[in-house]
């Protein structure tokens, strides 16, 4: 099996959640059946949102350095459980010789119907980070209203600050219901902090990008086809 390198720390709780889901998703009957994972969880990476929306320093230099460090540590491919950081994916790929999986591509591949309601950071929405991936599959992107996008921003910040999830989940439910009522046929959870809060229901088709990345990581590490 291939060694996985995880570019993490954006934020730390999302990185830990990715690793927990990766363990649960790996077919294993004993310790030795699990994946070899090398993790760099660095919360000092400059804000991706601030960089993309203007005024903030670029996180690209530190992301490139993390990617190179993981490659030198023996990683045979890389994953990054942060959607917004994928705006800098091309710059990271230029820094290493090993593949880096694309969370957008993996999530979009699971969408079966559109329009797609996107639950993500303001930066992801404003720069259209998922738009091309959905369009390539023939689906339009439906973004939350400005008020609901502000609510998502507040929820993401609350998760990063360690707030209890109970009340946050109830607030997220309101956003989800309004995006669905606006015409979304499928919801894509395109922020790993929102993944920590989102609770799927049979009544509303959804794709959690974090789960999509987990599945792709297991597949790549075990040399399986989709």
N, C-alpha and C positions, 0 to 999 in steps of 0.2 A: 504493500500500500504506500501511497505517496504521503510525504510529510506536509502538513498544512501550516502555513504561516498566517497569523491573524493580526491585521493592522487595527488595533483597538484603542479604547480610551475615549471614544466619542459617542456617548459617555460611558463611564465605567460600568454602570448597571446594565446598559444594553450589551456591552461586551460579555459580561458574566451570563446574561440571559442567552446570548448566542451560544456560548460554550455549553450551557446546561441543555439547551435544545439539541445541540450537536451530539452530546452523549446519549440522550434519549432516542435520537433518530438512527444511531449507528447499530446495525445488527451485531450483537455481541453476547456471548455466553460467559465470557471471562475477561479479565483485565486486558489480556494480550490481544483480544479481538478489536479493541478500540483504536482510534486513530492517534497517530503521533502528531501533536499540535504544539507549535511554537508561537507564543503570544507576546506581543509588545503592546501593553495597554498604557498609553501615554496621554494623560489628560491635559498636558501643556500645549497640545496642538492648537494653534490660533483658531478662533471661531470661523467655521466655514460660512455661516450665514453672514457675518459681518464682512467677510472678504467678498462674497458674491454680491451683496447689496451695496457695497461701496464703503470705503473708509477704513476697513480693517486690513491687517497684514495677511498676506497669502499663507495658507497652511501648506502649500505645495512643497517648499524645501524640507520641512520636517517629515511630511508624508513620504517623500522620495527617500529620505535618509532611513526611515523606518523600513521601507520596502527593501532597500539594499541590505540593511542589517539582518532582516529575516532571511533573505536569500543566503547571506553568508553563514547564518546559523543552521542552514540545511533545509530550509523550506523549499519544496518543489513546485508549489503554486501558492498564491496569496488570496485571501478574502478580506473584506472590509465591512463589518457590520455597522455602517453608517451610510445612509442614503445620500445626504448632502455632500459628503466628501467625494462622492463619485463624480462631481463636477471637475475634479482634478485627476481623474483616472488616467487620462492619456499621458499626463506629465509623469505619473508614477510608472506607467508601463515603459516609458522611455528610459527609466532609471535601472531597470532590471532585465534579466534574460528569461525569467520564468513567467508563466501566465498569471494574470489577475482576473478572477471571476467578476462579472458585472451584475450587481444585484438588480439593476433595472431590467436587463435582458431576461434574467431568470424569473422575475415576477411577471413581466409582460407575457412570457410564454405560457403562463397558467391562466390568463384571462380568456374567458369563453364568450363574453357578451359585453357590449358597450351601449351607451357611453360609460366611461370608467370614472368613478368618483375617487379622487386622489386625496388622501389624508397625509399631509407631509409638511415640512417646514416652509415658511414663506419663501425662502431662497429657492428651494426645489420647485415650487409653483411658479415663481416669477421668471426664473431662467429656463423654464420648460424642460427640466431635466428628464422627466418621464415621457414627455409629449411624443418624441420621435419613436420611442419604443412601442407606445400604444398605437401610433399611426401606422407603423410598419405592419401591425396586425389588423389594420382596418378599423380601429376604434378611436373615437374622439375622447378628449379628456374633459371632465367636468370638475371644476375646482370649487371649494367652499366659498360662500359669500365672504366679503371683507370682514364682517363681524365674526363669522365662524372661524376664519383664518386667524384672527386675533385670539380667539378662544383656544385654538390648537397651539398657538405660540405660547400662551400662558400655561397650558397643560404640559407641554414639553419642558418648559422651564421648571415647573413644579416637580416633575419626575426627576430631573437632574438635581434638584435641591433636596430630594429624599422625602417628599411629602407622601403621606399614606395614600394608597391607591383607591380606596373605597369611594370617596367622594369624587375623585378625579374620573373614575370610570363612569359615574353617573353623569358627569358633565360631558364626557366624550359621547355618551349615548345620544344626547341631544343633538350634537353635531352630526353624528352618523344618520340619525333619523331625518334631519333636514337635507342632507346631501342626497339621501335616497329619495325623498319627496321631490327633489329638484329634477329627478330623472335618471340618476345613476343606476345602471343595471348590475354593475359589479363595483365593489369597493376595493381599492388597493391601499393597504397600510404601508405608506412609503416613508416612514420615519421609525427608527428602532425604539425611540422612547414611546411613541404611540403604540408600538407592538406590545409593550409591557402592560398597556391599559386595555387594549382592544379585546373584546370577547365575541367570538364568532357565533352566529346563530344560523340554523338551517334555513330560516326565512329570507336571509339576505346573502347572496353569493359574495364571497370576498376572497382576496388573496393577501396574505401577510408576507411582505417582501423578506422579512427575517426568516420565516419558514422556508421560503423559496431558496434563499441563500444556503440555509442548512442542508436542504435536500441536494442542492448542486454541489456542495462541499463533500458530502458523503459519496455522491456519484463520481466526482473527480478523483477523490482519494482512493476509491476502490476500482478505478478504471472501468466504470460502468457506463453504458449508453443511456440516454434519456428514455 
